[in-house]
Amino acid sequence: MNPILHSKWVEQDKAKQLRALQLIRQPVFSGRTPNPIPHQQAQARLRRMLKATSRKHRIEEERLDQINFENKILYKKMTQILKKGSGHVSPARKSFSNQRGSVNYPL
C-alpha cells in the first residue's frame, strides 16, 4: 500500500465526514430548554405578576390586621381612662410652673 495514497484517502474521508456532520440537523433534545411559545410567555408573566401582587396584598393585609389589633387595645385603654379617670396623680404633677406662670391640676 502506498503511504502517500493512504494519507490522501484518509484526508478525503475526514473531509467527507466533516461535510456530513455539518449537514446533520440538530437533535430533538440539545440539552437546553426550548424557546417558549409567545402565549406561554404571556401566561408565565401573568402568573409572576399575580404571585407578586398576591404576596404584596398578603403583606399589606397582615400589616393592616396588626394596626387594627393595636388600635383595639389602644381604644380599650382610652375608654377605661375616660370612664374611670386617670387613676392617681402623683404629687409632683399637682402643680407645674413654667416661665409664663403656674398651672394647678385638680386633685
C-alpha positions as CSV (number, residue, x, y, z in Angstrom):
1,M,0.0,0.0,0.0
2,N,1.3,3.4,-1.0
3,P,1.7,5.7,2.1
4,I,1.1,8.8,0.0
5,L,-2.2,7.5,-1.4
6,H,-3.2,6.2,2.0
7,S,-2.8,9.7,3.7
8,K,-4.7,11.3,0.8
9,W,-7.6,8.8,1.2
10,V,-7.6,9.4,5.0
11,E,-7.8,13.2,4.4
12,Q,-10.6,12.7,1.9
13,D,-12.5,10.5,4.3
14,K,-12.1,13.2,7.1
15,A,-13.3,16.0,4.8
16,K,-16.3,13.9,3.7
17,Q,-17.1,13.1,7.3
18,L,-16.9,16.8,8.3
19,R,-19.2,17.8,5.4
20,A,-21.7,15.1,6.6
21,L,-21.6,16.4,10.2
22,Q,-22.3,19.9,9.0
23,L,-25.4,18.8,7.1
24,I,-26.8,16.9,10.1
25,R,-29.8,18.6,11.7
26,Q,-29.9,19.4,15.4
27,P,-31.1,16.6,17.5
28,V,-34.6,16.9,19.2
29,F,-33.0,17.4,22.6
30,S,-29.9,19.6,22.6
31,G,-29.5,19.9,26.3
32,R,-31.1,23.4,26.6
33,T,-34.7,24.3,27.2
34,P,-36.7,25.1,24.1
35,N,-37.8,28.7,23.3
36,P,-41.2,29.3,24.9
37,I,-44.2,30.0,22.7
38,P,-45.4,33.6,22.9
39,H,-48.7,32.8,24.6
40,Q,-46.8,30.7,27.2
41,Q,-44.5,33.7,27.9
42,A,-47.6,35.9,28.4
43,Q,-49.1,33.3,30.8
44,A,-45.9,33.0,32.8
45,R,-45.6,36.8,33.0
46,L,-49.2,37.0,34.3
47,R,-48.6,34.2,36.9
48,R,-45.5,36.1,38.1
49,M,-47.5,39.3,38.4
50,L,-50.3,37.7,40.2
51,K,-47.9,35.9,42.6
52,A,-46.2,39.2,43.3
53,T,-49.5,41.0,43.7
54,S,-50.9,38.4,46.0
55,R,-47.7,38.5,48.1
56,K,-47.9,42.3,48.3
57,H,-51.6,42.1,49.1
58,R,-51.0,39.5,51.8
59,I,-48.2,41.6,53.4
60,E,-50.5,44.7,53.3
61,E,-53.4,42.7,54.9
62,E,-51.1,41.5,57.7
63,R,-49.9,45.0,58.3
64,L,-53.5,46.3,58.5
65,D,-54.5,43.5,60.8
66,Q,-51.7,44.3,63.1
67,I,-52.6,48.0,63.1
68,N,-56.3,47.2,63.8
69,F,-55.3,44.9,66.7
70,E,-53.1,47.7,68.2
71,N,-55.9,50.2,67.7
72,K,-58.4,48.0,69.6
73,I,-56.0,47.7,72.5
74,L,-55.5,51.5,72.5
75,Y,-59.2,52.1,72.2
76,K,-59.9,49.9,75.3
77,K,-57.2,51.7,77.3
78,M,-58.6,55.1,76.3
79,T,-62.2,54.2,77.2
80,Q,-61.0,52.9,80.5
81,I,-59.2,56.2,81.2
82,L,-62.2,58.3,80.2
83,K,-64.7,56.2,82.2
84,K,-62.7,55.8,85.4
85,G,-60.4,58.8,85.2
86,S,-56.6,58.6,85.1
87,G,-56.5,56.8,88.4
88,H,-54.0,58.6,90.6
89,V,-52.0,61.7,90.0
90,S,-48.5,61.8,91.5
91,P,-47.8,64.7,94.0
92,A,-45.1,66.1,91.6
93,R,-47.7,66.6,88.9
94,K,-50.2,68.6,91.0
95,S,-48.7,71.9,90.0
96,F,-46.5,72.7,87.1
97,S,-44.8,76.0,86.7
98,N,-43.1,77.4,83.7
99,Q,-42.0,80.9,82.6
100,R,-45.5,82.2,81.9
101,G,-47.0,81.1,85.2
102,S,-48.1,78.1,87.1
103,V,-50.8,75.6,86.3
104,N,-52.7,73.8,89.0
105,Y,-54.1,70.4,88.3
106,P,-57.3,69.4,90.1
107,L,-57.0,66.6,92.7
